[in-house]
Amino acid sequence: MVVKNHTNRSPPVDNEEGVMKTTAIALIATIATATTAFGASGAAIDEGGFFAPLFLAFGAAIIAFQTVPAIMLMGSMLKGLFSPKVEEGATTH
């Protein structure tokens, strides 16, 4: 099998700038293709149905339930920060 050198292709790039440029071009091509596919598919016609509000409510519940421990932790930190320091002397038992 003979491998032909195609003159219309760019040579392999070994430097970092060329690799980043190639990666950026590939990413742009992928995003452009996916955008066209999503635009033509009508994927947003049903607007998520039942699961989108359920997902948002679940996220809101997580945030709401995490505020209670956060407030308790903040109160403990402020109490420890502003309470008078108690010096512990050497005690003999």
Stockholm file with secondary structure:
# STOCKHOLM 1.0

chainA/1-93         MVVKNHTNRSPPVDNEEGVMKTTAIALIATIATATTAFGASGAAIDEGGFFAPLFLAFGAAIIAFQTVPAIMLMGSMLKGLFSPKVEEGATTH
#=GR chainA/1-93 SS CCCCCCTTSCCCCCSHHHHHHHHHHHHHHHHHHHHHHHHHHTTTSSTTTTHHHHHHHHHHHHHHHHHHHHHHHHHHHHHHHHSCCCCCCCCCC
#=GC SS_cons        CCCCCCTTSCCCCCSHHHHHHHHHHHHHHHHHHHHHHHHHHTTTSSTTTTHHHHHHHHHHHHHHHHHHHHHHHHHHHHHHHHSCCCCCCCCCC
//
